[in-house]
Amino acid sequence: MGRESAGAVLGANIRALRTELGLSLSELARRSEIAKGTLSQLENGAGNPTIDTVFSLSNALRVPVSSLLTEQSKPGVVLVRSAGLDVLSSNAVDLRLLRRLDLVETVMEVYDQRVRPGEVQQSAGHPGYEHVVVTSGVLRVGPIAEPYVLEPGDYVCFPGHLPHLYETVEGPVTSVLMLQYPVDAGTTPMAGSCAVSSAARPQG
């Protein structure tokens, strides 16, 4: 999917979800804290949305991020080339949505994630859990109050509703990010837990 088509898909999904919920553009702007003019541009397939913008819309519309970024696809074999994917960027992180998996009551989104050195990506939180596997570099990630340091091959899962951060310790970092949501992604945390090992915690 190229950039123009990705923008068109995002715009169509925003408009469809907003209409389904009976929200005006002004009300969605209020809920998402995104300027009305910016939302209008996005709905028309223009603009350059950041990670924060898409996550704010996801929270405001109460849907997984993938509901904003993907088209309906036919069943069968799925091959995704990362070179053809639109990139969501922030000051420190680049995300490419590889796949959305609908698993009964849970939605899993799989992302190719790159974290650049010299900046810290912070999130105010969102429903569900984040699963992270580092493939190269060293990454500090997790709840702001108690982040974890991951080396290549390490994995961590933490509640997404907590304010959290991504920061390279030794970078740049490549990783796989999996976002786990309830099918009805509202504003409350998912039931359950994902315990993590103390071995991943930063020492000293």
Secondary structure, DSSP 4 states (H G I P E B T S, - for coil): --HHHHHHHHHHHHHHHHHHTT--HHHHHHHHT--HHHHHHHHTT-S---HHHHHHHHHHHTS-HHHHH-----SS-----GGGS--EE-SSEEEEEEEEEEETTEEEEEEEEEE-TT-EEEE---SSEEEEEEEEEEEEEEETTS-EEE-TT-EEEEETTS-EEEEEEEEEEEEEEEEEEESS--SSPPSS-----GGGSPP-
